[in-house]
Amino acid sequence: MLDIKFVRENAEKVQKDSDNKGYDVDVNGVLKLDEQRRELQGKTDELRAQRNETAAKMKNGRPSPDLIAEGKKLKEKLSGLEEKLRAVDDEFVTNLKKIPNTPCDDVPIGQSEDENVVAEVVGQSTKFDFAPKNHWEIGQLRGWIDKERAAKVTGARFAYIQSDLVKLELAIEQLVIDVLTDEAKLKEIIKDASLKNLSAKPFTPILPPLMVRTEVYDAMDRLEPREDRYKIEGEELWLQGSAEHVLGSMYMDEIIDEKDLPVRMVGFATSFRKEAGAAGKDMEGILRMHQFDKLELEALTTAENSFDEHQFFIAIQRYLIEQLELPYRVVMKCTADIGKPNARGVDMEVWLAGQNKYRETHSADYMTDYQARRLATRVRRTSGEIELVHTNDATAFALGRIMIAIIENYQNEDGSVRMPKVLQKYMGGKEKI
């Protein structure tokens, strides 16, 4: 949620930014509610002071009938005013929450993902001297993916992942944990990215809860679109759609000492999405599933370090993809595609040889203090001042999608798949599966 003071001082910009993001909000309407709220708050405070004065007089001996009558009148008037204030305040907060975060200056303006901008292409698309197969053809051939039996048990967009593909997923997970908990390796990534004065503090590996309460999900501003979420029947609980939903909310209502920042987490979660808007799309294979495994990065920082942390996350993503020696491109997401709480969003798209196209495998989201304001996650500075933290999240690996990339780019004509060198030690020395 935006700071109302910022909205007051930048109303025209906030309205324009909201329009560019595709959100139908009335900033002037919010400001009018803010004026009503402040006016009512002033009147309420004044009445409370009068009531307190009257109550103090009543304590001095036996109160007169006039004083008792005055006290009752003030109480009734105050009760009515407080009720009106609550109604206006609720409407104000509801409408303020609808205003999206303002995008950074370098975010391209666009009306859909089609207007995202390719910023860089790294590596050459993989070429073969045979017709490459899709990952689902290889997965079925090798007995790694069974969607037919999964459909009997759960329906469409689920799969049994089996055999060497399970070993591959675990190998990728171990690679990520080893990199992100190695301070020397993080220093190397920071240096190569030319980031100055950034901490190389390692990430804490976390296995988070897979469910989140409605109010917390809403405070993270990741509950919408609800039609893409799974709600637990009869409970105010939802299955999380990605690990950062339960990592970013971990420090809700807490004050963190500045010396303990940055808080960096890498969380593994089996995540769930209905993919309501993807009916009929990517039905083959495991690209777009209702259930999928991800490793996600989350960081809480001070305001002055938050953009560098965002760049650090992007550098980590680049490093991990390049360790797997996969061709990819960097995409700057436009205003309509970065998401409501985001000030900036960058995607990595890896080349999938079997599909002859780039597909999104990573995203990096920069939220400034937008999430922290509703989560009430703060930092106590060494000066003693208390401020909101800033939040960043990013994909380390969407495991299904990165396994697709390995299968399609490292395939042999007989359907076997070579292992990237960096993973072979985690695969018991296997060079191919």
C-alpha positions in Angstrom: 0.0 0.0 0.0 1.2 3.5 -0.8 1.9 6.1 1.9 -1.1 8.5 1.8 1.3 11.4 2.3 3.0 10.4 -1.0 -0.4 10.2 -2.7 -1.4 13.6 -1.5 1.9 15.2 -2.8 1.9 13.3 -6.1 -1.8 12.8 -7.0 -1.4 13.4 -10.7 1.6 11.0 -11.0 -0.1 8.3 -8.9 -3.2 8.5 -11.1 -1.1 8.3 -14.3 1.0 5.4 -13.0 -2.2 3.5 -12.0 -3.6 4.1 -15.5 -0.3 2.8 -17.1 -0.5 -0.3 -14.9 -4.1 -0.9 -16.0 -5.8 -0.3 -12.6 -9.1 1.5 -12.5 -8.6 3.7 -9.5 -9.9 7.2 -8.5 -7.0 8.9 -6.8 -9.0 12.1 -6.2 -11.8 10.1 -4.7 -9.3 8.6 -2.3 -8.0 12.1 -1.4 -11.6 13.3 -0.7 -12.1 10.3 1.7 -8.8 11.2 3.3 -10.0 14.8 3.9 -13.3 13.5 5.4 -11.4 11.1 7.6 -9.0 13.7 8.9 -11.8 16.2 9.5 -13.8 13.5 11.4 -10.7 12.5 13.3 -10.2 16.1 14.5 -13.8 16.4 15.6 -13.6 13.1 17.4 -10.4 14.0 19.2 -12.0 17.3 20.2 -15.1 15.6 21.6 -13.0 13.1 23.5 -11.1 15.9 25.1 -14.4 17.5 26.2 -15.7 14.2 27.5 -12.5 13.7 29.5 -12.8 17.2 31.0 -16.4 16.5 32.0 -15.5 13.2 33.5 -12.8 14.9 35.5 -15.3 17.4 36.9 -17.6 14.5 37.9 -14.9 13.1 40.2 -15.0 16.3 42.3 -17.9 15.6 44.7 -21.4 14.9 43.7 -22.0 15.8 40.0 -24.9 18.2 39.2 -27.8 17.0 37.0 -26.6 19.5 34.3 -23.1 17.9 34.4 -24.5 14.4 34.1 -26.7 15.5 31.2 -23.8 17.1 29.5 -21.7 13.9 30.0 -24.5 11.7 28.4 -24.9 14.1 25.5 -21.2 14.1 24.8 -21.1 10.3 25.0 -23.9 9.9 22.5 -22.5 12.5 20.1 -19.0 10.9 20.4 -20.5 7.4 19.7 -22.2 8.6 16.5 -19.1 10.4 15.3 -16.9 7.4 16.0 -19.2 5.2 14.0 -19.1 7.6 11.1 -15.3 7.8 11.3 -15.0 4.0 11.2 -17.2 3.8 8.1 -15.2 6.6 6.3 -11.9 5.1 7.4 -12.9 1.6 6.2 -13.9 3.0 2.8 -10.7 5.1 2.7 -8.4 2.1 3.4 -10.3 -0.1 1.0 -9.8 2.4 -1.8 -6.2 3.2 -0.9 -5.3 -0.5 -1.1 -6.6 -0.5 -4.7 -3.9 1.9 -5.8 -0.9 0.0 -7.2 2.8 0.7 -6.5 4.3 3.4 -8.7 6.7 1.9 -11.3 10.4 2.9 -11.5 11.4 5.4 -14.2 13.0 2.7 -16.3 9.9 0.5 -16.5 8.6 0.4 -20.1 5.0 1.7 -20.5 2.8 -0.9 -22.1 -0.7 -2.3 -22.1 0.1 -6.0 -22.1 3.0 -8.5 -21.8 3.4 -8.1 -25.6 5.0 -4.8 -24.9 7.7 -6.2 -22.6 11.2 -5.3 -23.8 14.0 -7.7 -24.4 17.0 -6.1 -22.8 19.7 -8.7 -23.5 20.2 -12.1 -25.2 22.9 -14.3 -23.6 24.2 -17.3 -25.6 23.2 -18.9 -28.8 20.0 -21.0 -29.2 20.9 -24.7 -29.1 21.2 -26.4 -32.5 21.0 -30.1 -33.3 21.8 -32.3 -36.2 18.5 -34.1 -35.6 15.0 -32.9 -35.0 14.8 -32.2 -31.3 11.9 -33.5 -29.2 9.7 -31.8 -26.7 10.4 -32.5 -23.0 7.1 -34.4 -22.7 8.0 -36.7 -25.6 11.3 -37.5 -23.9 9.7 -37.7 -20.5 7.2 -40.3 -21.6 9.8 -42.2 -23.5 12.1 -42.4 -20.5 9.3 -43.0 -17.9 9.9 -39.7 -16.1 6.5 -38.1 -16.5 3.2 -39.8 -16.1 0.2 -37.5 -16.6 -2.3 -40.2 -17.6 -2.2 -41.8 -14.1 -2.2 -38.4 -12.4 -5.3 -37.5 -14.3 -7.1 -40.5 -12.8 -6.2 -39.3 -9.3 -6.4 -35.6 -9.6 -7.5 -34.4 -13.0 -5.7 -32.3 -15.6 -2.5 -30.3 -15.0 -1.0 -32.7 -12.5 1.8 -35.3 -13.0 3.7 -38.0 -11.4 7.4 -37.1 -11.7 9.5 -40.2 -11.5 12.9 -41.9 -11.6 15.9 -39.9 -12.8 13.8 -36.7 -13.1 13.3 -36.8 -9.3 17.1 -37.1 -8.9 17.6 -34.2 -11.3 15.2 -31.9 -9.3 17.0 -32.7 -6.0 20.4 -32.1 -7.7 19.2 -28.6 -8.8 17.9 -27.8 -5.3 21.3 -28.8 -3.8 23.2 -26.6 -6.3 21.1 -23.6 -5.4 21.4 -24.2 -1.6 25.2 -24.6 -1.9 25.6 -21.4 -3.9 23.3 -19.2 -1.7 24.8 -20.3 1.6 28.4 -19.8 0.4 29.5 -16.3 1.4 32.6 -16.4 -0.9 30.4 -17.3 -3.9 28.0 -14.5 -3.1 31.0 -12.0 -2.9 32.0 -13.2 -6.3 28.5 -12.6 -7.8 28.4 -9.2 -6.2 31.8 -8.2 -7.6 30.9 -9.5 -11.1 27.7 -7.5 -11.0 29.7 -4.3 -10.0 27.5 -3.8 -6.9 29.2 -1.6 -4.3 28.9 -1.8 -0.6 26.4 -4.7 -0.7 26.5 -7.3 2.0 27.5 -10.9 1.1 25.4 -12.3 3.9 24.3 -15.8 3.0 20.7 -16.9 2.6 18.9 -18.9 5.2 17.3 -22.0 3.7 13.7 -22.4 4.7 10.9 -24.9 4.3 7.9 -22.7 4.9 4.2 -23.5 5.6 2.3 -24.2 2.5 -0.8 -22.4 3.7 -1.4 -18.8 4.5 -4.3 -17.0 6.3 -6.6 -14.7 4.2 -5.6 -11.5 6.0 -1.9 -12.2 5.7 -2.2 -13.2 2.0 -4.1 -9.9 1.4 -1.5 -7.9 3.3 1.2 -9.4 1.0 -1.0 -8.2 -1.9 -0.6 -11.6 -3.5 -4.1 -13.0 -2.9 -5.4 -11.6 -6.2 -6.4 -12.9 -8.6 -8.4 -15.1 -6.3 -9.7 -17.3 -9.1 -6.1 -18.5 -9.5 -5.8 -19.5 -5.8 -6.9 -22.6 -3.9 -8.9 -21.9 -0.7 -9.3 -24.5 2.0 -13.1 -25.2 2.4 -14.5 -23.9 5.6 -11.3 -22.1 6.7 -9.7 -18.7 6.2 -6.7 -20.5 4.7 -5.3 -20.7 1.2 -2.6 -22.8 -0.4 0.2 -20.5 -1.3 1.0 -19.8 -4.9 4.7 -19.4 -4.5 7.1 -19.6 -1.6 7.6 -15.8 -1.3 4.0 -15.5 -0.3 4.8 -17.1 3.0 8.4 -15.9 3.3 7.7 -12.2 2.8 5.0 -12.4 5.5 7.2 -14.2 8.0 8.2 -11.0 9.9 4.7 -9.4 9.8 4.2 -7.0 12.8 7.8 -7.2 13.8 10.6 -4.6 14.2 14.0 -5.9 13.1 17.3 -4.3 14.3 19.2 -2.7 11.5 22.3 -4.8 12.4 20.3 -7.9 11.5 19.5 -6.7 7.9 19.5 -7.8 5.3 17.2 -10.8 6.1 17.8 -13.1 3.2 15.8 -16.3 2.7 15.7 -19.1 0.1 12.6 -21.1 0.4 11.5 -24.3 -1.2 7.7 -24.9 -1.6 5.4 -27.1 -3.5 3.1 -24.4 -4.8 -0.5 -24.4 -6.1 -2.3 -22.3 -8.8 -5.5 -23.0 -10.6 -4.2 -21.4 -13.8 -7.7 -20.2 -14.4 -6.7 -17.9 -17.2 -4.7 -20.6 -19.1 -7.5 -22.9 -20.2 -6.3 -24.9 -23.1 -2.8 -23.5 -23.0 0.3 -25.6 -22.6 -1.6 -28.7 -21.8 1.2 -31.0 -22.8 4.1 -31.7 -20.5 4.8 -30.0 -17.2 5.2 -26.3 -18.2 2.0 -25.1 -16.7 0.8 -27.1 -13.8 -1.7 -26.7 -10.9 1.1 -28.1 -8.6 4.8 -27.3 -9.0 8.0 -27.0 -7.0 9.9 -23.7 -6.8 12.9 -22.3 -5.0 12.3 -18.6 -4.2 14.4 -15.8 -2.9 13.1 -13.2 -0.4 14.9 -10.3 1.2 14.1 -7.6 3.7 16.4 -4.6 3.6 16.7 -0.9 4.4 15.4 1.6 1.8 18.8 2.7 0.6 19.9 -0.9 -0.1 16.8 -2.3 -1.7 17.4 -1.5 -5.4 20.9 -3.0 -5.2 19.3 -6.1 -3.6 17.0 -6.3 -6.6 20.0 -6.1 -8.9 21.8 -8.7 -6.7 18.8 -11.1 -7.1 19.0 -10.6 -10.9 22.7 -11.3 -10.8 22.1 -14.5 -8.9 19.5 -15.7 -11.5 22.0 -15.0 -14.2 24.7 -16.9 -12.4 22.5 -20.0 -11.8 21.3 -20.1 -15.4 24.9 -19.7 -16.7 26.1 -22.5 -14.4 23.7 -24.7 -16.3 25.1 -23.3 -19.6 21.7 -22.5 -20.9 20.9 -19.8 -23.5 18.6 -17.1 -22.1 17.4 -13.6 -22.5 16.6 -10.8 -20.0 13.2 -9.1 -20.3 12.1 -5.8 -18.8 8.5 -6.2 -17.9 6.2 -3.3 -18.9 3.9 -1.4 -16.6 0.9 -3.6 -17.3 2.8 -6.8 -16.6 4.9 -6.1 -13.5 2.1 -6.6 -11.0 0.2 -4.4 -8.5 2.8 -4.3 -5.6 5.8 -4.2 -7.9 7.8 -1.1 -8.7 9.9 -3.0 -11.2 9.9 -6.5 -12.7 12.5 -8.4 -14.7 12.1 -11.8 -16.3 14.6 -14.4 -17.5 13.5 -16.5 -20.4 15.4 -19.6 -21.2 15.6 -21.1 -24.7 13.6 -24.3 -25.1 15.0 -26.2 -28.1 12.1 -28.7 -28.3 9.6 -25.8 -28.6 11.9 -23.5 -30.6 11.1 -20.5 -28.4 12.1 -18.7 -25.2 9.9 -19.3 -22.2 9.8 -17.5 -18.8 11.7 -19.4 -16.1 12.5 -16.6 -13.6 11.1 -13.3 -12.4 12.6 -10.7 -10.0 10.2 -8.4 -8.2 11.1 -5.1 -6.5 8.4 -3.9 -4.1 10.0 -0.9 -2.2 8.0 -0.5 1.0 4.6 -1.3 -0.6 4.2 -4.7 1.0 5.8 -3.7 4.3 3.3 -0.9 5.0 0.4 -3.3 5.4 2.5 -6.1 6.9 3.9 -3.6 9.5 7.4 -5.0 9.0 9.8 -2.4 10.2 13.5 -1.7 11.0 14.9 0.0 14.0 17.8 2.1 12.7 21.0 2.5 14.8 19.8 6.1 15.3 16.7 4.7 17.1 14.3 5.7 14.3 11.8 3.1 13.1 11.1 2.8 9.4 9.4 0.4 7.0 11.7 -2.3 5.5 11.8 -2.8 1.7 11.1 -6.2 0.1 12.4 -8.1 -2.9 11.6 -11.5 -4.2 12.8 -13.5 -7.1 12.9 -17.0 -8.6 16.0 -19.1 -7.9 14.5 -21.9 -10.0 11.0 -22.9 -11.0 12.1 -26.5 -10.9 9.7 -28.0 -13.5 10.6 -25.3 -16.0 14.3 -25.5 -15.6 14.2 -29.3 -15.9 12.3 -28.8 -19.2 15.1 -26.5 -20.3 17.8 -29.1 -19.4 15.9 -31.9 -21.1 15.3 -30.0 -24.3 18.7 -28.4 -24.6 20.8 -31.3 -23.5 18.9 -34.1 -25.3 20.5 -36.8 -27.4 18.9 -38.3 -30.5 18.2 -41.5 -28.6 16.2 -39.6 -26.0 18.8 -39.7 -23.3 19.8 -36.4 -21.7 23.3 -35.2 -20.9 23.8 -33.6 -17.5 25.2 -30.1 -17.2 28.7 -30.4 -15.7 27.8 -28.5 -12.5 25.1 -31.0 -11.7 27.1 -34.2 -12.3 28.5 -34.3 -8.7 25.0 -34.1 -7.3 23.9 -36.9 -9.7 26.4 -39.4 -8.4 28.8 -38.6 -11.2 26.3 -39.4 -13.9 27.0 -37.7 -17.2 23.7 -38.5 -18.7 20.3 -40.0 -17.7 
